[in-house]
Amino acid sequence: MDEGAGKDADAMKMLILCNGEYGDPSWYRSRMSGYSRIICTDGAACMARRIGIVPDLVVGDMDSIAAEDRESLESAGARFQVYPPEKDLTDTQIAYEIAREQGASFVTVWGGTGSRLDHTLSTLHNAFMLVEQGIDVCFASPDVTIHLVRRRLALTGSPGDTVSLIVLGDRAKGITLTGFRYPLRNATLEGTWQIGVSNFMTMANPVVEVADGNIAVFHYHRLPDEAL
């Protein structure tokens, strides 16, 4: 599945809004329902207001939130949990910790990627803390959904969709791809020499299986204008 809201009805589905890139706000407005709780990092409060979301909780050191955004969300009932600027964890890591402590079984992240490559890499790598706790994680946006794979992932898309596998760590073992132009069977991929970029779906519901290691699956709904 490409988004947490489509998972099991009994699952604790949580949404985290980060201060990254979003694109068209209307895409998110049509996907607001189905979440048990919503956590917003402080700088994402502006986008929360644009989308029309009142988060249950806003976390962070509040160094990048506009006063009017804070006043609006507080008036609407959002709780604020303020941390000192001098801290070891990023605001997103704090949101991850809270999601884990509150019993999330599936976490969707909006705004988790963007022009700050260091923040993007940190956000992706740190999310595997949740995966290792048995929590499914995906990063959703209009252009691409990024899934962090825990053993098996069944994608939903169309033949011809571009899918890339990125190893986050030293290596990933036992990788099997079914329903792709370039299939794999029990393969090992190295983190220091990535060869899983730009594969293509040949069926509507291809499957990615991983026996050991951390794999991020990038499923593009439409490709950006520029590619390396």
VOKOLRO-928948 format. One record per residue (C-alpha): chain; residue number from 0; z, x, y; residue in one letter. Coordinates in Angstrom, 2 decimals, always signed. Example, Ala and Ser with C-alpha at 12.3 -4.5 7.8 and 13.67 -1.06 7.14 Angstrom:
<rs>
{c:A&k:0&zz:+7.80&xx:+12.30&yy:-4.50&r:A}
{c:A&k:1&zz:+7.14&xx:+13.67&yy:-1.06&r:S}
</rs>
This chain:
<rs>
{c:A&k:0&zz:+0.00&xx:+0.00&yy:+0.00&r:M}
{c:A&k:1&zz:-0.72&xx:+1.20&yy:+3.50&r:D}
{c:A&k:2&zz:+2.30&xx:-0.21&yy:+5.31&r:E}
{c:A&k:3&zz:+5.92&xx:-0.88&yy:+4.54&r:G}
{c:A&k:4&zz:+5.77&xx:-4.53&yy:+5.51&r:A}
{c:A&k:5&zz:+3.59&xx:-5.21&yy:+2.47&r:G}
{c:A&k:6&zz:+6.16&xx:-3.91&yy:-0.01&r:K}
{c:A&k:7&zz:+8.59&xx:-5.85&yy:-2.19&r:D}
{c:A&k:8&zz:+10.27&xx:-8.77&yy:-0.44&r:A}
{c:A&k:9&zz:+13.69&xx:-7.59&yy:-1.65&r:D}
{c:A&k:10&zz:+13.25&xx:-4.05&yy:-0.31&r:A}
{c:A&k:11&zz:+15.06&xx:-2.80&yy:+2.78&r:M}
{c:A&k:12&zz:+12.09&xx:-2.08&yy:+5.01&r:K}
{c:A&k:13&zz:+12.84&xx:-0.15&yy:+8.19&r:M}
{c:A&k:14&zz:+10.62&xx:+0.77&yy:+11.13&r:L}
{c:A&k:15&zz:+11.11&xx:+3.91&yy:+13.23&r:I}
{c:A&k:16&zz:+9.38&xx:+4.24&yy:+16.61&r:L}
{c:A&k:17&zz:+8.89&xx:+7.86&yy:+17.75&r:C}
{c:A&k:18&zz:+7.68&xx:+9.23&yy:+21.07&r:N}
{c:A&k:19&zz:+4.22&xx:+10.31&yy:+19.90&r:G}
{c:A&k:20&zz:+0.72&xx:+8.88&yy:+20.21&r:E}
{c:A&k:21&zz:+0.04&xx:+5.20&yy:+19.50&r:Y}
{c:A&k:22&zz:-3.39&xx:+4.08&yy:+20.65&r:G}
{c:A&k:23&zz:-4.09&xx:+0.36&yy:+21.03&r:D}
{c:A&k:24&zz:-0.78&xx:-1.56&yy:+21.39&r:P}
{c:A&k:25&zz:-2.37&xx:-4.75&yy:+20.01&r:S}
{c:A&k:26&zz:-2.75&xx:-3.09&yy:+16.59&r:W}
{c:A&k:27&zz:+1.04&xx:-2.78&yy:+16.38&r:Y}
{c:A&k:28&zz:+1.74&xx:-6.29&yy:+17.68&r:R}
{c:A&k:29&zz:+0.00&xx:-7.76&yy:+14.64&r:S}
{c:A&k:30&zz:+2.23&xx:-5.68&yy:+12.34&r:R}
{c:A&k:31&zz:+5.69&xx:-6.20&yy:+13.85&r:M}
{c:A&k:32&zz:+7.10&xx:-8.56&yy:+11.22&r:S}
{c:A&k:33&zz:+8.62&xx:-7.85&yy:+7.83&r:G}
{c:A&k:34&zz:+11.11&xx:-5.16&yy:+8.82&r:Y}
{c:A&k:35&zz:+14.82&xx:-5.51&yy:+8.18&r:S}
{c:A&k:36&zz:+15.77&xx:-3.12&yy:+10.99&r:R}
{c:A&k:37&zz:+14.00&xx:-1.24&yy:+13.77&r:I}
{c:A&k:38&zz:+15.15&xx:+2.12&yy:+15.15&r:I}
{c:A&k:39&zz:+13.65&xx:+3.56&yy:+18.33&r:C}
{c:A&k:40&zz:+13.99&xx:+7.16&yy:+19.54&r:T}
{c:A&k:41&zz:+14.68&xx:+7.30&yy:+23.25&r:D}
{c:A&k:42&zz:+11.24&xx:+8.25&yy:+24.60&r:G}
{c:A&k:43&zz:+9.55&xx:+5.56&yy:+22.49&r:A}
{c:A&k:44&zz:+11.35&xx:+2.83&yy:+24.44&r:A}
{c:A&k:45&zz:+8.38&xx:+2.51&yy:+26.81&r:C}
{c:A&k:46&zz:+6.01&xx:+1.78&yy:+23.93&r:M}
{c:A&k:47&zz:+8.52&xx:-0.60&yy:+22.36&r:A}
{c:A&k:48&zz:+8.45&xx:-2.64&yy:+25.56&r:R}
{c:A&k:49&zz:+4.62&xx:-2.54&yy:+25.74&r:R}
{c:A&k:50&zz:+4.33&xx:-3.74&yy:+22.16&r:I}
{c:A&k:51&zz:+7.02&xx:-6.39&yy:+22.67&r:G}
{c:A&k:52&zz:+9.63&xx:-5.00&yy:+20.27&r:I}
{c:A&k:53&zz:+13.38&xx:-5.14&yy:+20.84&r:V}
{c:A&k:54&zz:+14.77&xx:-2.49&yy:+18.46&r:P}
{c:A&k:55&zz:+18.11&xx:-2.93&yy:+16.77&r:D}
{c:A&k:56&zz:+19.07&xx:+0.60&yy:+17.78&r:L}
{c:A&k:57&zz:+17.87&xx:+3.25&yy:+20.24&r:V}
{c:A&k:58&zz:+18.98&xx:+6.80&yy:+19.41&r:V}
{c:A&k:59&zz:+18.73&xx:+10.21&yy:+21.06&r:G}
{c:A&k:60&zz:+19.91&xx:+12.23&yy:+24.00&r:D}
{c:A&k:61&zz:+18.15&xx:+9.83&yy:+26.42&r:M}
{c:A&k:62&zz:+16.37&xx:+12.67&yy:+28.21&r:D}
{c:A&k:63&zz:+12.95&xx:+10.98&yy:+28.14&r:S}
{c:A&k:64&zz:+13.70&xx:+7.28&yy:+28.56&r:I}
{c:A&k:65&zz:+12.95&xx:+5.57&yy:+31.87&r:A}
{c:A&k:66&zz:+15.85&xx:+3.74&yy:+33.49&r:A}
{c:A&k:67&zz:+13.91&xx:+0.46&yy:+33.60&r:E}
{c:A&k:68&zz:+13.10&xx:+0.69&yy:+29.90&r:D}
{c:A&k:69&zz:+16.73&xx:+1.24&yy:+29.02&r:R}
{c:A&k:70&zz:+17.91&xx:-1.60&yy:+31.24&r:E}
{c:A&k:71&zz:+15.31&xx:-3.97&yy:+29.78&r:S}
{c:A&k:72&zz:+16.13&xx:-3.17&yy:+26.16&r:L}
{c:A&k:73&zz:+19.89&xx:-3.30&yy:+26.74&r:E}
{c:A&k:74&zz:+19.50&xx:-6.70&yy:+28.40&r:S}
{c:A&k:75&zz:+17.49&xx:-7.89&yy:+25.38&r:A}
{c:A&k:76&zz:+20.26&xx:-6.86&yy:+22.97&r:G}
{c:A&k:77&zz:+19.30&xx:-3.38&yy:+21.76&r:A}
{c:A&k:78&zz:+22.21&xx:-1.04&yy:+21.00&r:R}
{c:A&k:79&zz:+22.15&xx:+2.54&yy:+22.26&r:F}
{c:A&k:80&zz:+23.59&xx:+5.50&yy:+20.37&r:Q}
{c:A&k:81&zz:+23.66&xx:+8.51&yy:+22.69&r:V}
{c:A&k:82&zz:+23.80&xx:+12.12&yy:+21.52&r:Y}
{c:A&k:83&zz:+24.32&xx:+15.32&yy:+23.57&r:P}
{c:A&k:84&zz:+21.15&xx:+17.26&yy:+24.54&r:P}
{c:A&k:85&zz:+22.55&xx:+20.39&yy:+22.85&r:E}
{c:A&k:86&zz:+22.16&xx:+19.34&yy:+19.22&r:K}
{c:A&k:87&zz:+20.60&xx:+20.77&yy:+16.06&r:D}
{c:A&k:88&zz:+18.68&xx:+17.64&yy:+15.04&r:L}
{c:A&k:89&zz:+15.69&xx:+16.07&yy:+16.76&r:T}
{c:A&k:90&zz:+15.91&xx:+12.42&yy:+17.76&r:D}
{c:A&k:91&zz:+13.59&xx:+11.59&yy:+14.87&r:T}
{c:A&k:92&zz:+15.83&xx:+13.38&yy:+12.39&r:Q}
{c:A&k:93&zz:+18.74&xx:+11.32&yy:+13.66&r:I}
{c:A&k:94&zz:+16.69&xx:+8.17&yy:+13.05&r:A}
{c:A&k:95&zz:+15.87&xx:+9.38&yy:+9.53&r:Y}
{c:A&k:96&zz:+19.56&xx:+9.97&yy:+8.80&r:E}
{c:A&k:97&zz:+20.49&xx:+6.50&yy:+10.02&r:I}
{c:A&k:98&zz:+17.73&xx:+4.90&yy:+7.92&r:A}
{c:A&k:99&zz:+19.03&xx:+6.69&yy:+4.83&r:R}
{c:A&k:100&zz:+22.67&xx:+5.81&yy:+5.55&r:E}
{c:A&k:101&zz:+21.79&xx:+2.14&yy:+6.09&r:Q}
{c:A&k:102&zz:+20.09&xx:+1.86&yy:+2.71&r:G}
{c:A&k:103&zz:+16.39&xx:+1.89&yy:+3.55&r:A}
{c:A&k:104&zz:+14.07&xx:+1.72&yy:+0.57&r:S}
{c:A&k:105&zz:+10.88&xx:+1.96&yy:+2.64&r:F}
{c:A&k:106&zz:+10.41&xx:+3.54&yy:+6.08&r:V}
{c:A&k:107&zz:+7.35&xx:+3.10&yy:+8.28&r:T}
{c:A&k:108&zz:+7.02&xx:+5.48&yy:+11.23&r:V}
{c:A&k:109&zz:+5.02&xx:+4.64&yy:+14.34&r:W}
{c:A&k:110&zz:+4.24&xx:+7.31&yy:+16.92&r:G}
{c:A&k:111&zz:+5.22&xx:+10.11&yy:+14.55&r:G}
{c:A&k:112&zz:+2.22&xx:+12.30&yy:+15.36&r:T}
{c:A&k:113&zz:+0.74&xx:+13.50&yy:+18.62&r:G}
{c:A&k:114&zz:-0.32&xx:+16.40&yy:+20.82&r:S}
{c:A&k:115&zz:+2.91&xx:+18.35&yy:+20.22&r:R}
{c:A&k:116&zz:+1.91&xx:+19.97&yy:+16.93&r:L}
{c:A&k:117&zz:+5.38&xx:+21.44&yy:+16.44&r:D}
{c:A&k:118&zz:+6.94&xx:+17.97&yy:+16.66&r:H}
{c:A&k:119&zz:+4.29&xx:+16.51&yy:+14.34&r:T}
{c:A&k:120&zz:+4.85&xx:+19.15&yy:+11.65&r:L}
{c:A&k:121&zz:+8.62&xx:+18.85&yy:+11.98&r:S}
{c:A&k:122&zz:+8.49&xx:+15.06&yy:+11.73&r:T}
{c:A&k:123&zz:+6.30&xx:+15.16&yy:+8.61&r:L}
{c:A&k:124&zz:+8.27&xx:+17.88&yy:+6.83&r:H}
{c:A&k:125&zz:+11.65&xx:+16.35&yy:+7.66&r:N}
{c:A&k:126&zz:+10.59&xx:+12.96&yy:+6.32&r:A}
{c:A&k:127&zz:+10.56&xx:+14.44&yy:+2.82&r:F}
{c:A&k:128&zz:+14.34&xx:+14.36&yy:+3.02&r:M}
{c:A&k:129&zz:+13.96&xx:+10.59&yy:+2.68&r:L}
{c:A&k:130&zz:+11.39&xx:+10.89&yy:-0.10&r:V}
{c:A&k:131&zz:+13.75&xx:+13.11&yy:-2.10&r:E}
{c:A&k:132&zz:+16.34&xx:+10.33&yy:-1.78&r:Q}
{c:A&k:133&zz:+13.91&xx:+7.87&yy:-3.41&r:G}
{c:A&k:134&zz:+12.75&xx:+6.30&yy:-0.14&r:I}
{c:A&k:135&zz:+9.03&xx:+5.59&yy:+0.38&r:D}
{c:A&k:136&zz:+7.68&xx:+6.80&yy:+3.73&r:V}
{c:A&k:137&zz:+4.42&xx:+6.25&yy:+5.57&r:C}
{c:A&k:138&zz:+3.21&xx:+7.01&yy:+9.10&r:F}
{c:A&k:139&zz:+1.02&xx:+4.17&yy:+10.35&r:A}
{c:A&k:140&zz:-1.46&xx:+4.07&yy:+13.25&r:S}
{c:A&k:141&zz:-4.80&xx:+2.42&yy:+14.05&r:P}
{c:A&k:142&zz:-6.83&xx:+5.44&yy:+12.92&r:D}
{c:A&k:143&zz:-4.91&xx:+6.91&yy:+10.00&r:V}
{c:A&k:144&zz:-2.06&xx:+6.14&yy:+7.62&r:T}
{c:A&k:145&zz:-0.14&xx:+9.12&yy:+6.27&r:I}
{c:A&k:146&zz:+1.69&xx:+8.59&yy:+2.99&r:H}
{c:A&k:147&zz:+4.31&xx:+10.94&yy:+1.65&r:L}
{c:A&k:148&zz:+3.83&xx:+10.77&yy:-2.10&r:V}
{c:A&k:149&zz:+6.71&xx:+10.25&yy:-4.49&r:R}
{c:A&k:150&zz:+5.11&xx:+10.66&yy:-7.93&r:R}
{c:A&k:151&zz:+2.42&xx:+7.95&yy:-7.58&r:R}
{c:A&k:152&zz:+0.52&xx:+6.33&yy:-4.74&r:L}
{c:A&k:153&zz:-2.00&xx:+3.48&yy:-4.98&r:A}
{c:A&k:154&zz:-4.10&xx:+3.30&yy:-1.83&r:L}
{c:A&k:155&zz:-5.76&xx:+0.19&yy:-0.43&r:T}
{c:A&k:156&zz:-9.07&xx:+0.77&yy:+1.31&r:G}
{c:A&k:157&zz:-12.82&xx:+0.79&yy:+0.95&r:S}
{c:A&k:158&zz:-15.24&xx:+3.08&yy:-0.88&r:P}
{c:A&k:159&zz:-16.29&xx:+5.82&yy:+1.52&r:G}
{c:A&k:160&zz:-12.93&xx:+6.06&yy:+3.29&r:D}
{c:A&k:161&zz:-11.93&xx:+9.66&yy:+4.03&r:T}
{c:A&k:162&zz:-8.72&xx:+10.86&yy:+2.37&r:V}
{c:A&k:163&zz:-7.15&xx:+14.31&yy:+2.70&r:S}
{c:A&k:164&zz:-4.30&xx:+15.80&yy:+0.67&r:L}
{c:A&k:165&zz:-2.06&xx:+18.30&yy:+2.46&r:I}
{c:A&k:166&zz:+0.59&xx:+20.27&yy:+0.60&r:V}
{c:A&k:167&zz:+3.82&xx:+20.50&yy:+2.60&r:L}
{c:A&k:168&zz:+5.61&xx:+23.37&yy:+0.91&r:G}
{c:A&k:169&zz:+4.69&xx:+26.28&yy:-1.36&r:D}
{c:A&k:170&zz:+2.66&xx:+24.30&yy:-3.90&r:R}
{c:A&k:171&zz:+2.30&xx:+20.95&yy:-5.63&r:A}
{c:A&k:172&zz:+1.70&xx:+20.60&yy:-9.37&r:K}
{c:A&k:173&zz:+0.36&xx:+18.00&yy:-11.74&r:G}
{c:A&k:174&zz:-1.96&xx:+16.38&yy:-9.21&r:I}
{c:A&k:175&zz:-4.32&xx:+13.75&yy:-10.60&r:T}
{c:A&k:176&zz:-6.81&xx:+11.88&yy:-8.42&r:L}
{c:A&k:177&zz:-8.49&xx:+8.74&yy:-9.78&r:T}
{c:A&k:178&zz:-11.15&xx:+6.87&yy:-7.83&r:G}
{c:A&k:179&zz:-12.26&xx:+9.74&yy:-5.60&r:F}
{c:A&k:180&zz:-15.56&xx:+11.59&yy:-5.22&r:R}
{c:A&k:181&zz:-13.75&xx:+14.82&yy:-6.07&r:Y}
{c:A&k:182&zz:-11.30&xx:+13.91&yy:-8.84&r:P}
{c:A&k:183&zz:-8.49&xx:+16.15&yy:-10.10&r:L}
{c:A&k:184&zz:-6.58&xx:+16.16&yy:-13.35&r:R}
{c:A&k:185&zz:-3.20&xx:+17.87&yy:-13.63&r:N}
{c:A&k:186&zz:-4.18&xx:+20.34&yy:-10.90&r:A}
{c:A&k:187&zz:-2.04&xx:+22.71&yy:-8.85&r:T}
{c:A&k:188&zz:-2.63&xx:+22.95&yy:-5.09&r:L}
{c:A&k:189&zz:-1.27&xx:+25.78&yy:-2.96&r:E}
{c:A&k:190&zz:+0.36&xx:+25.23&yy:+0.41&r:G}
{c:A&k:191&zz:-0.99&xx:+28.50&yy:+1.80&r:T}
{c:A&k:192&zz:-4.63&xx:+27.69&yy:+0.94&r:W}
{c:A&k:193&zz:-5.39&xx:+24.00&yy:+1.39&r:Q}
{c:A&k:194&zz:-8.39&xx:+22.65&yy:-0.58&r:I}
{c:A&k:195&zz:-7.66&xx:+18.91&yy:-0.52&r:G}
{c:A&k:196&zz:-9.25&xx:+18.09&yy:+2.86&r:V}
{c:A&k:197&zz:-11.97&xx:+15.42&yy:+3.27&r:S}
{c:A&k:198&zz:-12.19&xx:+13.70&yy:-0.08&r:N}
{c:A&k:199&zz:-13.71&xx:+10.21&yy:-0.28&r:F}
{c:A&k:200&zz:-12.69&xx:+6.99&yy:-1.99&r:M}
{c:A&k:201&zz:-15.16&xx:+5.66&yy:-4.59&r:T}
{c:A&k:202&zz:-13.18&xx:+2.50&yy:-5.34&r:M}
{c:A&k:203&zz:-10.98&xx:+0.11&yy:-3.37&r:A}
{c:A&k:204&zz:-7.70&xx:+1.12&yy:-5.02&r:N}
{c:A&k:205&zz:-7.70&xx:+4.83&yy:-5.89&r:P}
{c:A&k:206&zz:-4.57&xx:+6.50&yy:-7.21&r:V}
{c:A&k:207&zz:-2.87&xx:+9.78&yy:-6.35&r:V}
{c:A&k:208&zz:-0.33&xx:+11.17&yy:-8.82&r:E}
{c:A&k:209&zz:+1.92&xx:+14.20&yy:-8.28&r:V}
{c:A&k:210&zz:+4.28&xx:+15.64&yy:-10.89&r:A}
{c:A&k:211&zz:+6.09&xx:+18.11&yy:-8.62&r:D}
{c:A&k:212&zz:+5.90&xx:+19.10&yy:-4.96&r:G}
{c:A&k:213&zz:+5.42&xx:+17.51&yy:-1.54&r:N}
{c:A&k:214&zz:+2.04&xx:+15.97&yy:-0.77&r:I}
{c:A&k:215&zz:+1.01&xx:+14.13&yy:+2.40&r:A}
{c:A&k:216&zz:-2.00&xx:+11.85&yy:+1.92&r:V}
{c:A&k:217&zz:-4.01&xx:+11.16&yy:+5.09&r:F}
{c:A&k:218&zz:-6.02&xx:+7.94&yy:+4.72&r:H}
{c:A&k:219&zz:-8.43&xx:+7.56&yy:+7.64&r:Y}
{c:A&k:220&zz:-9.43&xx:+4.05&yy:+8.67&r:H}
{c:A&k:221&zz:-11.79&xx:+5.62&yy:+11.17&r:R}
{c:A&k:222&zz:-12.42&xx:+9.28&yy:+11.85&r:L}
{c:A&k:223&zz:-11.79&xx:+10.87&yy:+15.25&r:P}
{c:A&k:224&zz:-14.84&xx:+11.99&yy:+17.22&r:D}
{c:A&k:225&zz:-14.10&xx:+15.67&yy:+16.65&r:E}
{c:A&k:226&zz:-13.35&xx:+17.41&yy:+13.36&r:A}
{c:A&k:227&zz:-12.81&xx:+21.07&yy:+12.60&r:L}
</rs>
